């Protein structure tokens, strides 16, 4: 429940952040629009004053002419006192030849801004009216927040749908992988039990002691598998363990159940490699790594496990003589669904990483790998 609550709060937090970004964008764009609108209004008033001064032949005529001809962005229409169009500027030169177009533009300008009165002769009530509308830049800038919000909303929805679809696909893959991993885990001891039972039937009672021991080993293995799966999703109890003994015990079980063409060697640099672990879960790590190594060698080769430690960490290096892993795949191999096997489901190394790093606070990575020479996985655990 805690996980789902956290997801819910994360979604709310992201939605609030996105909303804040949208509000800030609208506020800032609106501020720019107001500033630009004020600047355009100042330019139009300056243009009107310059036109008035030129008509009265006042001031520097060349300077006034520069002001009048300098407006190249703001559409304007100049009319007489009766709203008869005298001239226009910055309108489509082809469409402006159409009287209906000019009248439509004049109506649009009237709806946007109050006209500026240019008085030439106050006594005789002789004046012109200057109408104008926003420049193309200002018009586009006003529409920008709506377009921006629409695009943000579109990409947010598409991203959410894509992530949800990807998450569902990954969850389905993990569920399928877990069910297959369960079947795989149970398959080995069950197959062994069937074989031991068949041998037991054919073996005299006085010689059945070894077979009964092996039957008991596989029964314990089933109990171990049950314990492993019961610990997934809960916080495991870690205890100080001698890693030399843990690895040796795990590999002892593997040796009796793999091809005789696979040679397993355990090399201990110096004894006393103690770390805090959960044995059933860590045994799962060793088993998965060993099986992957054996598969990479096609059931024939050398599997070397080197154990060492320093003042901070216990190091477990698992080296095989298999086909190797490309350097570009060193991190990808731990992701759910990644596999190079035709019948694999790509969950083993993902579980390994979760157990080592999530439950034991350690580290696992591909230390090195060469094509045709093999791969070395390194596990680092904190010294107990």
C-alpha angles and dihedrals in degrees: 000000000000091000093053091046090052091050090050092052092046091053091049092048092050091047091051091048091050090048091050091050090051093048092048090049092052093045094049094045091048089052091052091047091053092048092048091046091053091048092050091049090052090050092051092049089049089049090050092049091048091050090049092049092049091051090052091041090236127150128353104343095196091053091048090049090053090054093049095048093039094076104096102149112041114078111227139176123199117207136175123246091280093053094254108152113247102170143340139203138201095016126125102285093212098045091041089071087070112086092207090056092051091049091050090050090049091053090049091051091049090054093050105044141009111253121253114237114224107197117200100167116014094184094056092036092239112161145135130223120228115206123187142168136203118291120250090255093053092045092051091045090054090053093044098085092054092047091045093050091047091052092045090049092047094050091042091054093044091047091049092049092046093048092045091050091046091047092049091048091049092047091050090048091050092048091049090045092050092051091049091045089053091051090046093049092049094042098070099053092038091053090047091050091053091051093047090050091052090049090046091058091053097043124085115248094246090059098045097092095095092046092051090052090053091047089053090049092055091046089054088048090058090050089050092051090050090051092049095055092044090058096053109107095017130087107263123221111246122209133183107264136176102244092202090064094040093054094043092051092048093048092046089063091046094050093062092050105045133072117289086232090072113083114202117199128182116202118191112193091197130346125251101066100162125176138159108255144145103244100209092050096042091048086057089055092053092046094051094046091047094049091048090050092050091048090050089054092047090238096304129088146051125313112192123186115193120192123193140143145199131192094293111025145035110220123208114185117190111195127183133182094228135124096291134227125266112248091239089063098051092106098028094063090072095055119103112262098022113128139144093202121101090224099030126117099202101235104110099081091038089058090045092054092047093050095045099040103024101041103023099033088229133123134250127184144145103272095190141333136186127192110256093002103072145250136273121208116195124207118194119196127178113256111253 
